[in-house]
């Protein structure tokens, strides 16, 4: 799995191999934003050229699919558990991407607050 800490934005990004183009982002709020929440997001890489063959994409744009706004910061253990879950089961991201607003991501207590496809 590819994982990185995107500094200075305080964002964890994980893209497990064999995830069918899905990725996970865990983002902390900016320190100067009083009402901002932590956000867990499942995204999908969408080819910039839809006519390229599958797997042959020269460029793609990451589009959000579902988001979970968290009023409290997830603990370090919860963040590790999320990253470990998607590393062990990459297709879990595709399952999470189907979660309706108001329901928790399977295996977590994190509730989807927004779908970006509606």
MDTraj code that builds the backbone (N, CA, C; nanometers):
import mdtraj as md
import numpy as np

residues = "UNK UNK UNK UNK UNK UNK UNK UNK UNK UNK UNK UNK UNK UNK UNK UNK UNK UNK UNK UNK UNK UNK UNK UNK UNK UNK UNK UNK UNK UNK UNK UNK UNK UNK UNK UNK UNK UNK UNK UNK UNK UNK UNK UNK UNK UNK UNK UNK UNK UNK UNK UNK UNK UNK UNK UNK UNK UNK UNK UNK UNK UNK UNK UNK UNK UNK UNK UNK UNK UNK UNK UNK UNK UNK UNK UNK UNK UNK UNK UNK UNK UNK UNK UNK UNK UNK UNK UNK UNK UNK UNK UNK UNK UNK UNK UNK UNK UNK UNK UNK UNK UNK UNK UNK UNK UNK UNK UNK UNK UNK UNK UNK UNK UNK UNK UNK UNK UNK".split()
xyz = np.array([
    [0.0846, -0.1170, 0.0000],
    [0.0000, 0.0000, 0.0000],
    [0.0891, 0.1232, 0.0000],
    [0.0456, 0.2240, -0.0702],
    [0.1115, 0.3539, -0.0689],
    [0.0415, 0.4389, 0.0362],
    [0.1171, 0.4929, 0.1315],
    [0.0599, 0.5819, 0.2320],
    [0.1567, 0.6969, 0.2531],
    [0.1010, 0.8157, 0.2796],
    [0.1880, 0.9305, 0.3006],
    [0.1222, 1.0299, 0.3940],
    [0.2059, 1.1136, 0.4566],
    [0.1589, 1.2254, 0.5360],
    [0.1829, 1.3485, 0.4518],
    [0.0743, 1.4133, 0.4135],
    [0.0818, 1.5305, 0.3274],
    [0.0951, 1.6534, 0.4153],
    [0.2167, 1.6987, 0.4348],
    [0.2417, 1.8141, 0.5196],
    [0.2553, 1.9364, 0.4313],
    [0.2061, 2.0507, 0.4594],
    [0.1567, 2.0977, 0.5881],
    [0.0063, 2.0842, 0.6069],
    [-0.0647, 2.0179, 0.5192],
    [-0.2110, 2.0130, 0.5296],
    [-0.2620, 1.9157, 0.6342],
    [-0.1752, 1.8430, 0.7005],
    [-0.2175, 1.7475, 0.8043],
    [-0.3128, 1.6432, 0.7476],
    [-0.2748, 1.5823, 0.6388],
    [-0.3587, 1.4844, 0.5692],
    [-0.2828, 1.3524, 0.5567],
    [-0.3507, 1.2425, 0.5934],
    [-0.2988, 1.1086, 0.5671],
    [-0.3669, 1.0582, 0.4413],
    [-0.2888, 1.0007, 0.3519],
    [-0.3412, 0.9506, 0.2249],
    [-0.2972, 0.8061, 0.2111],
    [-0.3911, 0.7176, 0.1813],
    [-0.3584, 0.5758, 0.1631],
    [-0.4242, 0.5244, 0.0362],
    [-0.3440, 0.4593, -0.0456],
    [-0.3927, 0.4003, -0.1700],
    [-0.3417, 0.2566, -0.1776],
    [-0.4204, 0.1628, -0.1248],
    [-0.3755, 0.0238, -0.1260],
    [-0.3723, -0.0326, -0.2679],
    [-0.2790, -0.1228, -0.2903],
    [-0.2748, -0.1922, -0.4183],
    [-0.4016, -0.2749, -0.4319],
    [-0.4477, -0.2936, -0.5534],
    [-0.5680, -0.3726, -0.5822],
    [-0.6944, -0.3139, -0.5204],
    [-0.7028, -0.1811, -0.5128],
    [-0.8219, -0.1166, -0.4553],
    [-0.9182, -0.0690, -0.5631],
    [-0.8939, -0.1089, -0.6880],
    [-0.9787, -0.0685, -0.8009],
    [-0.9894, 0.0831, -0.8150],
    [-0.8807, 0.1529, -0.7836],
    [-0.8774, 0.2969, -0.8021],
    [-0.9283, 0.3795, -0.6858],
    [-0.9688, 0.3149, -0.5770],
    [-1.0172, 0.3880, -0.4596],
    [-0.9003, 0.4227, -0.3684],
    [-0.9179, 0.5304, -0.2919],
    [-0.8170, 0.5713, -0.1944],
    [-0.8858, 0.6305, -0.0720],
    [-0.8093, 0.6434, 0.0364],
    [-0.8605, 0.6938, 0.1634],
    [-0.7806, 0.8166, 0.2036],
    [-0.8515, 0.9181, 0.2504],
    [-0.7869, 1.0384, 0.3023],
    [-0.8408, 1.0646, 0.4424],
    [-0.7498, 1.0922, 0.5348],
    [-0.7854, 1.1317, 0.6703],
    [-0.7262, 1.2714, 0.6882],
    [-0.8130, 1.3697, 0.7081],
    [-0.7650, 1.5077, 0.7115],
    [-0.8030, 1.5779, 0.8413],
    [-0.7005, 1.6370, 0.9044],
    [-0.7223, 1.7163, 1.0252],
    [-0.7647, 1.8570, 0.9844],
    [-0.8425, 1.9227, 1.0682],
    [-0.8802, 2.0601, 1.0370],
    [-0.7603, 2.1539, 1.0493],
    [-0.7674, 2.2644, 0.9798],
    [-0.6627, 2.3665, 0.9920],
    [-0.6669, 2.4217, 1.1346],
    [-0.5511, 2.4483, 1.1947],
    [-0.5485, 2.4941, 1.3340],
    [-0.6270, 2.6229, 1.3602],
    [-0.6406, 2.7104, 1.2622],
    [-0.7087, 2.8376, 1.2841],
    [-0.8583, 2.8340, 1.2548],
    [-0.9128, 2.7169, 1.2224],
    [-1.0558, 2.7039, 1.1935],
    [-1.1275, 2.6506, 1.3173],
    [-1.2077, 2.7360, 1.3812],
    [-1.2738, 2.6994, 1.5062],
    [-1.3807, 2.5917, 1.4899],
    [-1.4589, 2.5970, 1.3827],
    [-1.5711, 2.5043, 1.3663],
    [-1.5425, 2.3903, 1.2690],
    [-1.4177, 2.3749, 1.2305],
    [-1.3824, 2.2703, 1.1346],
    [-1.3791, 2.1337, 1.2028],
    [-1.4051, 2.0309, 1.1240],
    [-1.4068, 1.8938, 1.1748],
    [-1.2988, 1.8107, 1.1052],
    [-1.2628, 1.7020, 1.1682],
    [-1.1801, 1.6026, 1.1008],
    [-1.2649, 1.5423, 0.9909],
    [-1.2013, 1.4997, 0.8827],
    [-1.2771, 1.4407, 0.7727],
    [-1.2100, 1.3129, 0.7237],
    [-1.2918, 1.2110, 0.7107],
    [-1.2501, 1.0845, 0.6507],
    [-1.3173, 1.0810, 0.5148],
    [-1.2390, 1.0549, 0.4108],
    [-1.2955, 1.0587, 0.2758],
    [-1.2492, 0.9377, 0.1952],
    [-1.3437, 0.8773, 0.1257],
    [-1.3118, 0.7732, 0.0278],
    [-1.3230, 0.8392, -0.1088],
    [-1.2180, 0.8263, -0.1877],
    [-1.2168, 0.8859, -0.3203],
    [-1.1881, 0.7828, -0.4268],
    [-1.2013, 0.8241, -0.5508],
    [-1.1799, 0.7359, -0.6651],
    [-1.1033, 0.8122, -0.7724],
    [-1.0022, 0.7474, -0.8285],
    [-0.9290, 0.8056, -0.9407],
    [-1.0137, 0.7917, -1.0665],
    [-1.0378, 0.9030, -1.1334],
    [-1.1159, 0.9051, -1.2568],
    [-1.0215, 0.9466, -1.3696],
    [-1.0096, 0.8623, -1.4755],
    [-0.9182, 0.8947, -1.5851],
    [-0.9526, 1.0293, -1.6489],
    [-0.8509, 1.1081, -1.6778],
    [-0.8736, 1.2354, -1.7447],
    [-0.9184, 1.2142, -1.8897],
    [-0.8749, 1.1045, -1.9491],
    [-0.9176, 1.0690, -2.0845],
    [-1.0013, 0.9412, -2.0758],
    [-1.1332, 0.9521, -2.0834],
    [-1.2191, 0.8348, -2.0661],
    [-1.2040, 0.7301, -2.1766],
    [-1.1341, 0.7637, -2.2850],
    [-1.1204, 0.6695, -2.3957],
    [-0.9954, 0.5841, -2.3852],
    [-0.9103, 0.6095, -2.2853],
    [-0.7921, 0.5258, -2.2666],
    [-0.8351, 0.3894, -2.2138],
    [-0.7593, 0.2884, -2.2496],
    [-0.7871, 0.1525, -2.2031],
    [-0.7694, 0.1447, -2.0517],
    [-0.8455, 0.0581, -1.9876],
    [-0.8337, 0.0383, -1.8440],
    [-0.6914, -0.0038, -1.8091],
    [-0.6343, 0.0606, -1.7087],
    [-0.4976, 0.0302, -1.6682],
    [-0.3925, 0.1036, -1.7487],
    [-0.4318, 0.1742, -1.8532],
    [-0.3384, 0.2447, -1.9406],
    [-0.3441, 0.3964, -1.9194],
    [-0.4043, 0.4406, -1.8126],
    [-0.4268, 0.5837, -1.7915],
    [-0.2951, 0.6581, -1.7717],
    [-0.2792, 0.7663, -1.8453],
    [-0.1603, 0.8497, -1.8309],
    [-0.1812, 0.9567, -1.7252],
    [-0.3082, 0.9917, -1.6980],
    [-0.3377, 1.0859, -1.5907],
    [-0.4806, 1.0642, -1.5421],
    [-0.5008, 1.0958, -1.4162],
    [-0.6327, 1.0803, -1.3560],
    [-0.6488, 1.1862, -1.2479],
    [-0.7736, 1.2140, -1.2149],
    [-0.8059, 1.3101, -1.1109],
    [-0.8771, 1.2362, -0.9988],
    [-0.8374, 1.2638, -0.8760],
    [-0.9019, 1.2019, -0.7612],
    [-1.0292, 1.2759, -0.7258],
    [-1.1420, 1.2060, -0.7313],
    [-1.2710, 1.2649, -0.6978],
    [-1.3229, 1.2040, -0.5679],
    [-1.3740, 1.2866, -0.4763],
    [-1.4331, 1.2320, -0.3540],
    [-1.5622, 1.1571, -0.3863],
    [-1.5880, 1.0503, -0.3115],
    [-1.7109, 0.9731, -0.3278],
    [-1.7990, 0.9890, -0.2036],
    [-1.7430, 0.9587, -0.0857],
    [-1.8158, 0.9777, 0.0406],
    [-1.7239, 1.0435, 0.1427],
    [-1.7859, 1.1192, 0.2328],
    [-1.7106, 1.1867, 0.3393],
    [-1.7796, 1.1644, 0.4728],
    [-1.6969, 1.1567, 0.5758],
    [-1.7453, 1.1490, 0.7132],
    [-1.6830, 1.2657, 0.7891],
    [-1.7637, 1.3630, 0.8291],
    [-1.7147, 1.4737, 0.9108],
    [-1.7238, 1.4301, 1.0558],
    [-1.6123, 1.4365, 1.1266],
    [-1.6074, 1.3892, 1.2640],
    [-1.5951, 1.5081, 1.3593],
    [-1.6873, 1.5217, 1.4545],
    [-1.6816, 1.6344, 1.5471],
    [-1.5610, 1.6279, 1.6405],
    [-1.5146, 1.5072, 1.6685],
    [-1.3971, 1.4872, 1.7537],
    [-1.2878, 1.4192, 1.6728],
    [-1.1659, 1.4484, 1.7071],
    [-1.0528, 1.3858, 1.6385],
    [-1.0540, 1.2355, 1.6624],
    [-1.0346, 1.1564, 1.5565],
    [-1.0221, 1.0121, 1.5780],
    [-0.8915, 0.9853, 1.6528],
    [-0.8947, 0.8887, 1.7412],
    [-0.7740, 0.8563, 1.8167],
    [-0.6679, 0.8006, 1.7222],
    [-0.5461, 0.7986, 1.7679],
    [-0.4376, 0.7399, 1.6883],
    [-0.4696, 0.5945, 1.6573],
    [-0.5265, 0.5222, 1.7551],
    [-0.5635, 0.3819, 1.7327],
    [-0.6685, 0.3687, 1.6229],
    [-0.7676, 0.4595, 1.6210],
    [-0.8708, 0.4545, 1.5167],
    [-0.8105, 0.4812, 1.3790],
    [-0.7195, 0.5762, 1.3709],
    [-0.6549, 0.6054, 1.2427],
    [-0.5725, 0.4868, 1.1954],
    [-0.4993, 0.4252, 1.2874],
    [-0.4199, 0.3068, 1.2519],
    [-0.5120, 0.1937, 1.2084],
    [-0.6235, 0.1765, 1.2795],
    [-0.7198, 0.0703, 1.2452],
    [-0.7763, 0.0908, 1.1045],
    [-0.8083, 0.2151, 1.0680],
    [-0.8572, 0.2436, 0.9328],
    [-0.7529, 0.2071, 0.8278],
    [-0.6308, 0.2527, 0.8491],
    [-0.5236, 0.2254, 0.7529],
    [-0.4942, 0.0761, 0.7425],
    [-0.4940, 0.0082, 0.8563],
    [-0.4693, -0.1364, 0.8558],
    [-0.5818, -0.2104, 0.7842],
    [-0.7057, -0.1684, 0.8092],
    [-0.8211, -0.2341, 0.7454],
    [-0.8131, -0.2259, 0.5939],
    [-0.7828, -0.1079, 0.5414],
    [-0.7793, -0.0954, 0.3955],
    [-0.6538, -0.1586, 0.3363],
    [-0.5483, -0.1693, 0.4148],
    [-0.4291, -0.2400, 0.3668],
    [-0.4570, -0.3895, 0.3562],
    [-0.5265, -0.4440, 0.4553],
    [-0.5571, -0.5873, 0.4561],
    [-0.6699, -0.6238, 0.3599],
    [-0.7668, -0.5342, 0.3414],
    [-0.8810, -0.5581, 0.2527],
    [-0.9011, -0.4360, 0.1637],
    [-0.8208, -0.4204, 0.0572],
    [-0.8300, -0.3017, -0.0278],
    [-0.9685, -0.2770, -0.0861],
    [-1.0440, -0.3829, -0.1132],
    [-1.1768, -0.3642, -0.1720],
    [-1.2796, -0.3148, -0.0701],
    [-1.2387, -0.3049, 0.0565],
    [-1.3249, -0.2448, 0.1570],
    [-1.3559, -0.1002, 0.1194],
    [-1.2624, -0.0327, 0.0532],
    [-1.2860, 0.1041, 0.0093],
    [-1.4026, 0.1117, -0.0896],
    [-1.4110, 0.0156, -0.1806],
    [-1.5231, 0.0131, -0.2762],
    [-1.6546, -0.0089, -0.2016],
    [-1.6512, -0.0924, -0.0993],
    [-1.7712, -0.1167, -0.0184],
    [-1.8104, 0.0111, 0.0570],
    [-1.7124, 0.0777, 0.1163],
    [-1.7396, 0.2020, 0.1872],
    [-1.7955, 0.3082, 0.0925],
    [-1.7492, 0.3089, -0.0309],
    [-1.7942, 0.4086, -0.1287],
    [-1.9440, 0.3966, -0.1585],
    [-2.0040, 0.2828, -0.1286],
    [-2.1473, 0.2607, -0.1519],
    [-2.2326, 0.2997, -0.0318],
    [-2.1718, 0.3399, 0.0776],
    [-2.2444, 0.3679, 0.2012],
    [-2.3329, 0.4919, 0.1868],
    [-2.4609, 0.4791, 0.2215],
    [-2.5506, 0.5951, 0.2144],
    [-2.5237, 0.6942, 0.3286],
    [-2.5660, 0.8175, 0.3093],
    [-2.5564, 0.9191, 0.4137],
    [-2.6338, 0.8713, 0.5365],
    [-2.5744, 0.8901, 0.6534],
    [-2.6403, 0.8514, 0.7780],
    [-2.6013, 0.7135, 0.8279],
    [-2.5323, 0.6354, 0.7457],
    [-2.4888, 0.5021, 0.7872],
    [-2.3380, 0.5019, 0.8092],
    [-2.2933, 0.4126, 0.8987],
    [-2.1507, 0.4024, 0.9304],
    [-2.0779, 0.3195, 0.8255],
    [-1.9536, 0.3550, 0.8023],
    [-1.8680, 0.2721, 0.7174],
    [-1.8552, 0.1363, 0.7844],
    [-1.8694, 0.0286, 0.7093],
    [-1.8659, -0.1072, 0.7638],
    [-1.7410, -0.1258, 0.8496],
    [-1.7618, -0.1756, 0.9725],
    [-1.6509, -0.2035, 1.0626],
    [-1.6004, -0.0828, 1.1396],
    [-1.6690, 0.0321, 1.1256],
    [-1.6282, 0.1534, 1.1968],
    [-1.7502, 0.2182, 1.2599],
    [-1.7249, 0.3212, 1.3396],
    [-1.8339, 0.4018, 1.3951],
    [-1.8459, 0.5334, 1.3199],
    [-1.7746, 0.5464, 1.2085],
    [-1.7714, 0.6712, 1.1323],
    [-1.8879, 0.6764, 1.0339],
    [-1.9742, 0.7742, 1.0539],
    [-2.0988, 0.7876, 0.9780],
    [-2.0768, 0.8786, 0.8578],
    [-2.1271, 0.8340, 0.7430],
    [-2.1172, 0.9149, 0.6206],
    [-2.2063, 1.0373, 0.6359],
    [-2.1459, 1.1543, 0.6177],
    [-2.2209, 1.2798, 0.6278],
    [-2.2482, 1.3422, 0.4912],
    [-2.1772, 1.2935, 0.3890],
    [-2.1986, 1.3498, 0.2556],
    [-2.1587, 1.2502, 0.1477],
    [-2.2436, 1.2409, 0.0459],
    [-2.2118, 1.1674, -0.0769],
    [-2.1839, 1.2730, -0.1836],
    [-2.0789, 1.2543, -0.2573],
    [-2.0409, 1.3542, -0.3562],
    [-2.0981, 1.3236, -0.4950],
    [-2.1732, 1.2151, -0.5078],
    [-2.2300, 1.1768, -0.6369],
    [-2.3772, 1.2133, -0.6497],
    [-2.4287, 1.2833, -0.5514],
    [-2.5712, 1.3172, -0.5583],
    [-2.5928, 1.4646, -0.5734],
])
top = md.Topology()
chain = top.add_chain()
for i, resn in enumerate(residues, 1):
    res = top.add_residue(resn, chain, resSeq=i)
    for name in ("N", "CA", "C"):
        top.add_atom(name, md.element.get_by_symbol(name[0]), res)
traj = md.Trajectory(xyz[None], top)
